[in-house]
């Protein structure tokens, strides 16, 4: 066993350096237009605006950072039309409708291994130190790392990876190219293709169901499943309870952040975004493209309409109409909430003058 190096001398690299490409290649990946400058200049990495140096690509989306844009030394910058004139001479402006989305496309090309949980043991097949029940069906190219447990009659699609110490209980089904992070637990679950489960996620455990009464609380068996669509991503430490008498469902493309709790019988639509520490109580419905800000809470048996957005730390107690923006406790239309907060500040200010 080697002695650890002095901490000040340690500089670990977790992702390989990006290969050298040209500004022209960046523009093609990003769907951007080269406004001026040399399209053959080399790009060797991506950096924040204030750390941009020759050879790096930066981006600007938020006007708060315009002062950093004016001083950047980067080779090229992804920029929207409203800020393109602020790009300094010597920096190649790459005109993009949505610079951040364009940056995401470039990063995916340069750092493909950062798109899902990294392998821990480096194994490329079924580890001899994993347990795979004989009746399980594993597709071509499936990797199961050390300490993982695969139960009876589990089906795992081609190209999927199961991280160390993950547990996939009997009869679960996973589609192709799924990634199950270390120490995660799946039971009573059906996953589509390209699902990403980050470390320490729990899916399919009991929903919180009890018949309450003065003589004690009777546990209600939870007989449903969890069904995740294609391209769903679940952040670290999140929990999705299985349904009680129907399935808990998450639609295609939905992204759930870390430490989110989804109760039993919840139906989440397609392409929703649910930020960290949100709690969604049982039997609620989120229609497609709903956004819930961090630490928002949703009461049971409510419906949030398509495209609605709920501000962080809000509490949803009643149904919300499609397409609206809501905030506060209880959540109401955001302009109404702002007016109430303004009036409250005025009242407290007046009270302080007495």
C-alpha positions as CSV (number, residue, x, y, z in Angstrom):
1,X,0.0,0.0,0.0
2,X,1.5,3.3,-1.1
3,X,1.7,6.3,1.2
4,X,-0.7,9.1,0.3
5,X,0.8,12.1,-1.3
6,X,0.7,15.5,0.2
7,X,-2.8,16.9,-0.4
8,X,-1.4,20.1,-1.9
9,X,0.4,18.0,-4.6
10,X,-2.6,15.9,-5.5
11,X,-4.5,17.1,-8.6
12,X,-6.9,14.3,-9.6
13,X,-8.3,14.3,-13.1
14,X,-11.7,12.6,-13.4
15,X,-12.4,13.2,-17.1
16,X,-10.0,12.9,-19.9
17,X,-8.9,16.1,-21.6
18,X,-11.1,17.1,-24.5
19,X,-9.6,16.4,-27.9
20,X,-8.5,19.4,-30.0
21,X,-11.1,20.5,-32.5
22,X,-11.7,23.6,-34.6
23,X,-14.1,26.5,-34.1
24,X,-15.9,25.3,-37.2
25,X,-16.5,21.9,-35.6
26,X,-17.9,23.6,-32.5
27,X,-20.3,25.6,-34.6
28,X,-21.5,22.5,-36.4
29,X,-22.2,20.6,-33.1
30,X,-23.8,23.6,-31.6
31,X,-25.9,24.6,-34.6
32,X,-24.3,28.0,-34.3
33,X,-23.2,30.6,-36.9
34,X,-19.7,32.0,-37.0
35,X,-20.1,35.7,-37.0
36,X,-16.5,36.7,-37.6
37,X,-13.0,35.3,-37.0
38,X,-11.0,32.3,-38.0
39,X,-13.0,29.1,-38.2
40,X,-9.9,26.9,-38.1
41,X,-8.7,28.1,-34.6
42,X,-8.2,25.3,-32.2
43,X,-10.5,24.6,-29.2
44,X,-9.0,22.4,-26.6
45,X,-11.5,22.8,-23.7
46,X,-14.5,24.6,-22.2
47,X,-14.2,27.2,-19.4
48,X,-16.3,29.7,-17.5
49,X,-16.3,33.2,-18.8
50,X,-14.0,34.6,-16.2
51,X,-11.5,31.7,-16.7
52,X,-11.5,31.8,-20.5
53,X,-8.0,31.6,-22.0
54,X,-6.8,31.0,-25.5
55,X,-8.0,27.6,-26.7
56,X,-11.2,27.5,-24.6
57,X,-14.8,27.9,-25.5
58,X,-17.1,30.0,-23.3
59,X,-20.8,31.0,-23.4
60,X,-23.0,33.9,-22.2
61,X,-26.7,33.6,-21.5
62,X,-27.2,35.7,-18.4
63,X,-26.7,39.5,-18.7
64,X,-25.4,39.5,-15.1
65,X,-22.1,38.3,-16.5
66,X,-21.6,40.7,-19.3
67,X,-18.7,42.3,-17.6
68,X,-16.9,39.0,-17.6
69,X,-17.7,38.6,-21.3
70,X,-16.0,41.9,-22.1
71,X,-12.8,40.7,-20.4
72,X,-12.6,37.1,-21.5
73,X,-9.5,35.8,-23.3
74,X,-11.3,32.8,-24.7
75,X,-10.9,31.7,-28.3
76,X,-14.7,31.5,-29.0
77,X,-18.0,32.3,-27.3
78,X,-21.5,30.9,-27.8
79,X,-23.7,34.0,-27.6
80,X,-27.3,35.0,-28.4
81,X,-28.1,37.8,-30.8
82,X,-28.8,40.4,-28.0
83,X,-25.3,40.0,-26.7
84,X,-23.3,39.4,-29.8
85,X,-22.0,43.0,-30.1
86,X,-20.5,42.6,-26.6
87,X,-18.1,39.9,-27.6
88,X,-14.6,41.5,-27.6
89,X,-12.2,41.6,-30.6
90,X,-10.1,38.5,-30.8
91,X,-12.9,36.2,-29.6
92,X,-14.9,34.4,-32.2
93,X,-18.7,34.9,-31.7
94,X,-20.8,31.8,-32.3
95,X,-24.3,33.0,-32.7
96,X,-26.8,30.6,-31.2
97,X,-30.5,30.9,-30.5
98,X,-30.1,29.2,-27.1
99,X,-26.4,29.4,-26.1
100,X,-26.7,27.1,-23.0
101,X,-28.5,24.4,-25.0
102,X,-25.8,24.7,-27.7
103,X,-23.1,24.4,-25.0
104,X,-24.7,21.2,-23.8
105,X,-24.5,19.7,-27.3
106,X,-20.8,20.5,-27.5
107,X,-20.0,19.2,-24.0
108,X,-21.8,15.9,-24.8
109,X,-19.5,15.5,-27.8
110,X,-16.3,16.4,-25.9
111,X,-17.0,14.6,-22.7
112,X,-19.4,11.7,-23.4
113,X,-18.4,9.8,-20.3
114,X,-19.8,12.6,-18.1
115,X,-23.3,11.9,-19.4
116,X,-24.1,9.2,-16.9
117,X,-22.7,7.7,-13.6
118,X,-19.1,6.6,-14.2
119,X,-18.1,3.0,-13.8
120,X,-16.4,2.4,-10.4
121,X,-14.6,-0.9,-10.8
122,X,-13.8,-0.6,-14.5
123,X,-15.4,-4.0,-15.2
124,X,-16.7,-4.5,-18.8
125,X,-18.9,-7.6,-18.2
126,X,-20.5,-9.5,-15.4
127,X,-18.3,-9.3,-12.3
128,X,-17.6,-12.6,-10.7
129,X,-18.2,-10.7,-7.4
130,X,-21.8,-9.8,-8.4
131,X,-24.8,-12.1,-7.8
132,X,-27.0,-12.7,-10.8
133,X,-29.8,-15.2,-10.3
134,X,-29.9,-17.9,-13.0
135,X,-33.3,-17.0,-14.4
136,X,-32.3,-13.3,-15.0
137,X,-32.0,-12.3,-18.7
138,X,-29.2,-9.9,-19.5
139,X,-28.9,-8.4,-23.0
140,X,-25.7,-8.1,-25.0
141,X,-23.1,-5.9,-23.5
142,X,-24.6,-5.6,-20.1
143,X,-22.1,-4.7,-17.3
144,X,-22.8,-5.7,-13.7
145,X,-20.2,-4.3,-11.3
146,X,-18.9,-5.8,-8.0
147,X,-21.4,-6.4,-5.2
148,X,-24.5,-5.8,-7.4
149,X,-27.4,-8.2,-6.9
150,X,-29.7,-9.2,-9.8
151,X,-32.9,-11.1,-8.7
152,X,-35.0,-13.8,-10.2
153,X,-36.5,-13.2,-13.7
154,X,-35.1,-9.7,-14.0
155,X,-34.7,-8.5,-17.6
156,X,-32.0,-6.0,-18.4
157,X,-31.7,-4.6,-21.9
158,X,-28.6,-4.5,-24.1
159,X,-25.8,-2.0,-23.2
160,X,-27.1,-1.3,-19.7
161,X,-24.8,-0.9,-16.7
162,X,-25.5,-1.8,-13.1
163,X,-23.2,-0.1,-10.6
164,X,-21.6,-1.6,-7.5
165,X,-23.8,-2.8,-4.7
166,X,-27.0,-1.9,-6.6
167,X,-29.9,-4.2,-6.0
168,X,-32.5,-5.1,-8.7
169,X,-35.2,-7.2,-7.2
170,X,-37.2,-10.0,-8.8
171,X,-39.2,-9.5,-12.0
172,X,-37.9,-5.9,-12.6
173,X,-37.5,-5.0,-16.3
174,X,-34.9,-2.5,-17.7
175,X,-34.7,-1.3,-21.3
176,X,-31.6,-0.8,-23.4
177,X,-28.7,1.5,-22.4
178,X,-29.9,2.1,-18.8
179,X,-27.5,3.1,-16.1
180,X,-28.1,2.2,-12.5
181,X,-25.9,4.0,-10.0
182,X,-24.0,2.5,-7.1
183,X,-26.1,1.5,-4.0
184,X,-29.4,2.1,-5.8
185,X,-32.4,-0.2,-5.1
186,X,-35.1,-1.2,-7.6
187,X,-38.1,-3.4,-6.9
188,X,-41.6,-3.6,-8.5
189,X,-40.2,-1.4,-11.3
190,X,-40.3,-1.3,-15.1
191,X,-37.9,1.0,-16.9
192,X,-37.8,2.2,-20.5
193,X,-34.7,2.8,-22.6
194,X,-31.8,5.1,-21.7
195,X,-33.0,5.6,-18.1
196,X,-30.3,7.1,-15.8
197,X,-30.5,6.3,-12.1
198,X,-27.9,8.1,-10.0
199,X,-26.4,6.6,-6.8
200,X,-28.4,5.8,-3.8
201,X,-31.8,6.0,-5.5
202,X,-34.7,3.9,-4.2
203,X,-37.5,2.9,-6.6
204,X,-40.5,0.7,-5.9
205,X,-40.5,0.5,-2.2
206,X,-43.8,0.7,-0.2
207,X,-45.9,3.7,-0.6
208,X,-46.9,5.4,2.7
209,X,-50.3,3.8,3.1
210,X,-52.1,3.2,6.4
211,X,-55.8,3.0,7.4
212,X,-55.6,5.4,10.3
213,X,-57.7,4.9,13.4
214,X,-57.7,5.5,17.2
215,X,-56.9,1.9,17.9
216,X,-53.8,2.0,15.7
217,X,-52.8,2.3,12.1
218,X,-53.4,-0.6,9.8
219,X,-50.8,-1.0,7.0
220,X,-52.3,-1.1,3.5
221,X,-50.5,-3.4,1.1
222,X,-49.1,-1.5,-1.8
223,X,-49.8,-3.7,-4.9
224,X,-48.8,-1.4,-7.8
225,X,-45.5,-0.8,-9.7
226,X,-43.2,2.1,-10.7
227,X,-43.1,2.6,-14.5
228,X,-40.5,4.9,-15.9
229,X,-40.6,6.0,-19.5
230,X,-37.7,6.4,-21.9
231,X,-34.9,8.9,-21.2
232,X,-36.0,9.5,-17.6
233,X,-33.2,10.6,-15.2
234,X,-33.5,10.3,-11.4
235,X,-31.0,12.2,-9.2
236,X,-29.0,10.8,-6.3
237,X,-30.9,10.0,-3.1
238,X,-34.4,10.3,-4.6
239,X,-37.2,7.9,-3.8
240,X,-40.2,6.9,-5.9
241,X,-42.8,4.8,-4.1
242,X,-44.7,2.1,-5.9
243,X,-48.4,2.5,-6.4
244,X,-51.0,1.2,-3.9
245,X,-53.7,0.0,-6.3
246,X,-52.4,1.4,-9.6
247,X,-48.9,2.3,-10.9
248,X,-46.7,5.2,-10.1
249,X,-45.6,6.6,-13.4
250,X,-43.0,9.0,-14.8
251,X,-43.3,10.0,-18.5
252,X,-40.6,10.0,-21.2
253,X,-37.8,12.6,-20.8
254,X,-38.7,13.7,-17.3
255,X,-35.7,14.9,-15.2
256,X,-35.8,14.5,-11.4
257,X,-33.1,16.1,-9.3
258,X,-31.5,14.8,-6.1
259,X,-33.4,14.1,-2.9
260,X,-36.9,14.2,-4.4
261,X,-39.8,12.1,-2.8
262,X,-42.5,10.9,-5.2
263,X,-45.4,9.2,-3.4
264,X,-47.6,6.3,-4.4
265,X,-50.0,6.5,-7.3
266,X,-48.4,9.7,-8.5
267,X,-48.5,10.3,-12.3
268,X,-45.8,12.5,-13.7
269,X,-46.1,13.4,-17.4
270,X,-43.5,13.7,-20.1
271,X,-40.5,16.2,-20.0
272,X,-41.3,17.5,-16.5
273,X,-38.5,19.1,-14.5
274,X,-38.5,18.5,-10.7
275,X,-35.8,20.2,-8.7
276,X,-34.1,19.0,-5.5
277,X,-36.0,18.4,-2.3
278,X,-39.4,18.5,-3.8
279,X,-42.1,16.3,-2.2
280,X,-45.1,15.0,-4.2
281,X,-47.8,13.4,-2.2
282,X,-49.8,10.4,-3.3
283,X,-52.2,10.3,-6.2
284,X,-51.2,13.7,-7.5
285,X,-50.9,14.2,-11.3
286,X,-48.4,16.4,-13.1
287,X,-49.2,16.8,-16.7
288,X,-46.5,17.2,-19.4
289,X,-43.8,19.8,-19.1
290,X,-44.5,20.8,-15.5
291,X,-41.7,22.5,-13.6
292,X,-41.4,22.3,-9.8
293,X,-38.8,24.5,-8.2
294,X,-36.6,23.3,-5.3
295,X,-38.3,22.4,-2.0
296,X,-41.8,22.8,-3.4
297,X,-44.5,20.6,-1.9
298,X,-47.5,19.1,-3.6
299,X,-50.5,17.8,-1.6
300,X,-52.2,14.6,-2.4
301,X,-54.9,14.2,-5.1
302,X,-54.2,17.5,-6.9
303,X,-53.6,18.0,-10.6
304,X,-51.0,20.5,-12.1
305,X,-51.8,21.4,-15.6
306,X,-49.6,21.1,-18.7
307,X,-46.6,23.5,-18.7
308,X,-47.4,25.0,-15.3
309,X,-44.4,26.3,-13.4
310,X,-44.2,26.4,-9.6
311,X,-41.7,28.5,-7.8
312,X,-39.3,27.0,-5.2
313,X,-40.5,26.6,-1.6
314,X,-44.2,26.9,-2.7
315,X,-47.0,24.6,-1.5
316,X,-49.5,23.3,-3.9
317,X,-52.8,22.5,-2.2
318,X,-55.3,22.8,-5.1
319,X,-55.4,22.1,-8.8
320,X,-53.4,24.5,-11.0
321,X,-54.4,25.4,-14.5
322,X,-52.2,24.6,-17.5
323,X,-49.5,27.1,-18.5
324,X,-49.5,29.3,-15.5
325,X,-46.8,30.4,-13.2
326,X,-47.4,30.0,-9.5
327,X,-45.7,30.7,-6.1
328,X,-46.3,31.1,-2.4
329,X,-48.0,29.1,0.3
330,X,-50.5,28.1,-0.8
331,X,-49.4,28.4,-4.4
332,X,-51.4,31.0,-6.5
333,X,-50.7,32.9,-9.7
334,X,-47.3,34.5,-9.3
335,X,-48.4,38.1,-10.0
336,X,-51.0,37.8,-7.3
337,X,-48.4,36.4,-4.9
338,X,-46.0,39.3,-5.7
339,X,-48.7,41.8,-5.1
340,X,-49.5,40.3,-1.8
341,X,-45.9,40.3,-0.7
342,X,-45.5,43.9,-1.8
343,X,-48.6,44.9,0.2
344,X,-47.4,43.0,3.2
345,X,-44.0,44.7,3.1
346,X,-45.8,48.1,3.0
347,X,-48.0,47.2,5.9
348,X,-45.0,46.1,8.0
349,X,-43.0,49.2,7.0
350,X,-45.9,51.4,8.1
351,X,-46.3,49.6,11.3
352,X,-42.6,50.1,12.1
353,X,-43.1,53.9,11.7
354,X,-45.7,54.2,14.5
